[in-house]
Amino acid sequence: MSDSPTCLPISHCQAASGASPGQVTAGQRMMWLLDHYQGRHGALNCPVVLAFHGPLDVPRLQRAWDTVVQRHEALRTGFIGRGSLLQRVIVPHRPSHWTIEPLSVGGDVSDVSDLRMQAALREELRRPVSMAGPCHRVRLWRLHAALHVLCINQHHLVTDAVSCALVSKELGFAYDGLPLEPVTWQFDDHVRNEQSWLTGADAQRSRGFWETALRGSRPLDLPRRAGVAPATAGDAGDTISFHRAALSKSVIGALEQQARACHTSLFVWLLALFKLHLHRLTGGHDLSVGTLLSNRAHPLSGTTVGFLANMVVLRSLVESGTSLPVLARQMRDTTAAAVAHQRWPYQLLPAGLVSAETAREVVFQLFSRPTHAMQTADLDVRMVDPPDGVARRFDLDLVVMPGDVAHQVVLAASDRRFSRRWSHAFLEGYLALLHHAASDSAQPIQEVDNA
């Protein structure tokens, strides 16, 4: 199947659309650099992958996708220039004409976990998305008459987790012919708003906050696999494996109740337990963990699709003997300050203040809703988990997100750095800590056994 929609040379796009190049955000410039050094095998791909169970009307789905693309300029964006000279250009969108790809010739494939489906999806996700624009590629596989898999593979330059959720939701609404909320704040508005803010006093206060908060922070002392050399940028073998588990509603409910009792959020409570787990594992006290905040404080940005998210580093001192509620209250204050200053682009911190590995080594995220949620009146639509073997973005990325019957805990771990056995044990240890905390949150932090 050919890429859809068709990508035109950027010079032709400018001439056809009449659009002049626009500026980019600091985050997009950094994303371009990451793509330049690490994106050879799709490390910066940000896909939406959905399985449609039922009688899918493909032309109707194509029209729904066209509706979504026309609504959001980020989905019609290409890039010209390099590094600090990077610029955005809006490119024309052509109506979609998809070719349905049968997954196999020898017979139907019964479900999305079939090795043939996993291999096809892995191949797609390891193929870079062109930045010439528009920065997405659509593929549709037919597994059998009542099961199709759609992959909207986007470059991270034009999307983030909140945007993926918006695209999925709007695709379902458009498929059913339901009205869509007006888009009153396009990504270009976000760019201009960031540029204006960066020249003001609030931005300088945020810069000063981060310089003070992160000065001297270091990456965590996590193990490396013996005999395996660190990957070079863009190495084909620099891949990740996924480890998944479920947290029952009763466990999540108990943790939420404990969080409220400490006047904090579920995110802070889970993060405090994550920091506790890292402390016990490494013996470290000065612990820095990255997380991605939505960076959508503007009241009109709720329907904006684009790369708005900003990486922040949450640093805290974890002392042995501190109770979990006390640690959570410390994390609450740290997180509240980070949220207040989340607009400052991490990429603009002074060189050498904090190691680049600090933000990319260990990441913790809690999603309030699935990033691939879509509903239609006559189809059962489900998120498809990414396969093992896709390109690495972070060394250790733990995500907690709600599911149909339970919260899902997903650990994406670097194959180069960690053995599958170690990664599995890491996730099991964290889950054990969550279950223990759900039954009793008052236990003090135990001394680390360095033996």
Long-range contacts (C-beta under 8 A, 24 or more apart in sequence): 1-98, 1-99, 1-100, 1-101, 1-139, 1-140, 2-99, 3-130, 3-137, 3-138, 4-96, 4-97, 4-98, 4-137, 4-138, 5-69, 5-93, 5-94, 5-95, 5-96, 5-134, 5-138, 6-94, 7-78, 7-91, 7-130, 7-132, 7-133, 7-134, 8-91, 8-92, 8-132, 9-132, 10-78, 10-79, 10-80, 10-89, 10-91, 10-132, 10-133, 13-78, 13-89, 13-90, 13-91, 13-92, 13-133, 14-89, 16-91, 16-92, 17-89, 17-90, 17-91, 17-92, 19-89, 19-90, 20-89, 21-80, 21-81, 21-87, 21-88, 21-89, 22-87, 22-88, 22-89, 22-90, 22-188, 22-191, 23-87, 23-88, 23-191, 23-192, 23-195, 24-79, 24-86, 24-87, 24-88, 24-191, 25-190, 25-191, 25-194, 25-307, 25-345, 26-194, 26-198, 26-345, 26-347, 26-348, 27-307, 27-309, 27-310, 27-345, 27-346, 27-347, 28-86, 28-88, 28-157, 28-307, 29-83, 29-84, 29-86, 29-347, 30-345, 30-346, 30-347, 31-156, 31-157, 31-307, 32-79, 32-82, 32-83, 32-86, 32-131, 32-157, 33-83, 35-128, 35-131, 35-155, 35-156, 35-157, 36-82, 36-83, 37-233, 37-234, 38-233, 38-234, 38-238, 38-391, 38-393, 39-128, 39-234, 39-391, 40-128, 40-234, 40-236, 41-126, 41-128, 41-234, 41-236, 41-238, 41-391, 42-125, 42-126, 42-127, 42-128, 42-129, 42-390, 42-391, 43-234, 43-238, 43-391, 43-392, 43-393, 44-128, 44-129, 44-155, 44-156, 44-157, 44-393, 45-125, 45-128, 45-129, 45-153, 45-154, 45-155, 45-156, 45-390, 45-391, 46-154, 46-155, 46-156, 46-159, 46-160, 46-164, 47-124, 47-125, 47-151, 47-152, 47-153, 47-154, 47-386, 48-150, 48-151, 48-152, 48-154, 48-164, 48-167, 48-168, 48-371, 48-372, 49-121, 49-149, 49-150, 49-151, 49-152, 49-372, 49-383, 49-384, 49-386, 50-149, 50-150, 50-168, 50-372, 50-374, 50-381, 50-382, 50-383, 50-384, 51-112, 51-147, 51-148, 51-149, 51-381, 51-382, 51-383, 51-384, 52-147, 52-148, 52-149, 52-150, 52-379, 52-380, 52-381, 53-146, 53-147, 53-379, 53-380, 53-381, 53-382, 54-146, 54-378, 54-379, 54-380, 55-146, 55-378, 55-379, 56-148, 56-379, 57-175, 58-98, 58-100, 58-140, 58-148, 60-175, 61-140, 61-150, 61-171, 61-175, 62-95, 62-96, 62-97, 62-98, 63-96, 63-174, 64-171, 64-172, 64-174, 64-175, 65-96, 65-138, 65-152, 65-171, 65-174, 66-93, 66-95, 66-96, 67-170, 67-174, 67-180, 68-167, 68-170, 68-171, 68-174, 69-93, 69-134, 71-170, 71-180, 71-183, 71-305, 72-167, 72-183, 72-186, 72-187, 72-304, 72-305, 72-306, 73-186, 73-187, 73-188, 74-158, 74-159, 74-163, 74-186, 74-187, 74-304, 74-305, 74-306, 74-307, 75-134, 75-136, 75-154, 75-158, 75-167, 75-305, 76-133, 76-134, 77-133, 77-134, 77-135, 77-157, 77-158, 77-187, 78-131, 78-132, 78-133, 78-134, 78-135, 79-131, 79-132, 79-133, 79-135, 79-157, 88-188, 88-191, 89-133, 91-133, 91-134, 93-134, 96-138, 98-138, 98-140, 99-140, 100-140, 100-141, 100-142, 100-148, 101-139, 101-140, 101-141, 101-142, 102-141, 102-142, 103-141, 103-142, 103-143, 108-143, 108-144, 108-145, 109-143, 109-144, 109-147, 110-143, 110-144, 111-143, 111-147, 112-143, 112-147, 112-149, 112-384, 114-143, 117-141, 117-143, 117-149, 118-387, 119-387, 121-149, 121-151, 121-384, 121-386, 121-387, 122-387, 122-388, 122-389, 122-390, 124-151, 124-153, 125-151, 125-153, 125-386, 125-387, 125-390, 125-391, 126-389, 126-390, 126-391, 127-153, 128-155, 129-153, 129-154, 129-155, 130-155, 131-155, 131-157, 134-158, 149-384, 156-307, 157-307, 158-187, 158-305, 158-306, 158-307, 159-305, 159-306, 159-307, 160-292, 160-294, 160-306, 160-307, 160-308, 160-309, 161-292, 161-294, 161-309, 161-365, 161-367, 161-371, 162-294, 162-296, 162-308, 162-309, 162-371, 163-304, 163-305, 163-306, 163-307, 163-308, 164-371, 164-372, 165-369, 165-370, 165-371, 165-372, 165-373, 166-303, 166-304, 166-305, 167-305, 168-371, 168-372, 168-373, 168-374, 169-373, 169-374, 169-375, 171-374, 172-374, 172-375, 172-376, 172-381, 175-376, 176-376, 176-377, 181-303, 182-303, 183-303, 183-304, 184-300, 184-303, 185-298, 185-300, 185-301, 185-303, 185-304, 186-304, 186-306, 187-304, 187-305, 187-306, 187-307, 187-308, 189-300, 189-304, 190-298, 190-301, 190-304, 190-306, 190-308, 193-298, 194-343, 194-345, 197-343, 198-348, 202-343, 203-343, 203-344, 205-341, 206-341, 206-343, 206-344, 207-344, 207-348, 207-349, 209-337, 209-341, 209-344, 210-341, 210-344, 210-346, 210-349, 211-349, 211-350, 211-353, 213-315, 213-337, 213-338, 214-288, 214-313, 214-315, 214-349, 214-353, 214-354, 214-358, 215-353, 215-354, 217-286, 217-288, 217-313, 217-315, 217-354, 217-355, 217-358, 218-286, 218-288, 218-355, 218-358, 219-288, 219-355, 219-357, 219-358, 219-361, 220-278, 220-282, 220-284, 220-287, 220-288, 220-289, 220-361, 220-362, 221-282, 221-283, 221-284, 222-281, 222-282, 222-361, 222-362, 222-395, 222-396, 222-417, 222-418, 223-417, 223-418, 223-422, 224-417, 224-418, 225-416, 225-417, 225-418, 225-419, 225-422, 228-416, 228-417, 229-416, 230-416, 230-417, 231-392, 231-414, 231-416, 235-416, 237-415, 237-416, 238-391, 238-392, 238-414, 238-415, 238-416, 239-388, 239-389, 239-390, 239-391, 239-392, 239-414, 239-415, 239-416, 240-388, 240-389, 240-390, 240-391, 240-392, 240-393, 240-397, 240-412, 240-413, 240-414, 240-415, 241-388, 241-389, 241-412, 241-413, 241-415, 241-420, 241-423, 242-385, 242-386, 242-387, 242-388, 242-410, 242-411, 242-412, 243-410, 243-411, 243-413, 243-420, 243-423, 243-424, 243-427, 244-385, 244-408, 244-409, 244-410, 244-411, 245-408, 245-409, 245-427, 245-428, 245-431, 246-403, 246-406, 246-407, 246-408, 246-409, 247-400, 247-406, 247-407, 247-408, 247-409, 247-431, 247-434, 248-406, 249-405, 249-406, 249-407, 250-438, 251-434, 251-435, 251-438, 252-406, 252-407, 254-438, 254-439, 255-434, 255-437, 255-438, 258-437, 258-438, 258-441, 259-328, 262-325, 262-328, 262-329, 262-332, 263-329, 263-332, 264-328, 264-329, 264-331, 264-332, 265-332, 265-335, 266-366, 267-335, 267-366, 268-328, 268-331, 268-332, 268-335, 269-328, 270-364, 270-366, 270-400, 270-434, 271-314, 271-331, 271-335, 271-364, 271-366, 272-324, 272-327, 272-328, 272-330, 272-331, 273-324, 273-430, 273-433, 273-434, 273-437, 274-364, 274-398, 274-430, 275-316, 275-318, 275-327, 275-331, 276-318, 276-324, 276-327, 276-433, 276-445, 277-426, 277-429, 277-430, 277-433, 278-318, 278-362, 279-318, 279-320, 279-445, 279-448, 280-429, 280-445, 280-446, 280-448, 281-426, 281-429, 283-448, 283-450, 284-318, 285-317, 285-318, 285-319, 286-315, 286-317, 287-315, 287-316, 287-317, 287-318, 288-313, 288-314, 288-315, 288-354, 288-358, 289-313, 289-314, 289-362, 289-363, 289-364, 290-314, 290-358, 290-359, 290-360, 290-361, 290-362, 290-363, 290-364, 290-394, 291-363, 291-364, 291-365, 292-363, 292-365, 293-338, 293-339, 293-342, 295-342, 295-343, 297-342, 297-343, 310-342, 310-343, 310-344, 310-345, 310-346, 311-346, 311-359, 312-338, 312-341, 312-342, 312-346, 313-346, 313-354, 313-358, 313-359, 314-338, 318-445, 319-445, 320-445, 320-446, 320-447, 320-448, 321-444, 321-445, 321-447, 322-444, 322-445, 323-442, 323-443, 323-444, 323-445, 324-437, 324-441, 324-442, 324-443, 324-444, 324-445, 325-441, 325-442, 327-445, 360-393, 360-394, 360-395, 361-394, 361-395, 361-396, 362-394, 362-395, 362-396, 362-397, 363-394, 363-396, 363-397, 363-398, 364-398, 365-397, 365-398, 365-399, 365-400, 366-399, 366-400, 366-401, 367-399, 367-400, 367-401, 367-402, 368-402, 369-401, 369-402, 370-401, 370-402, 370-403, 371-401, 385-410, 392-416, 396-423, 396-426, 398-427, 398-430
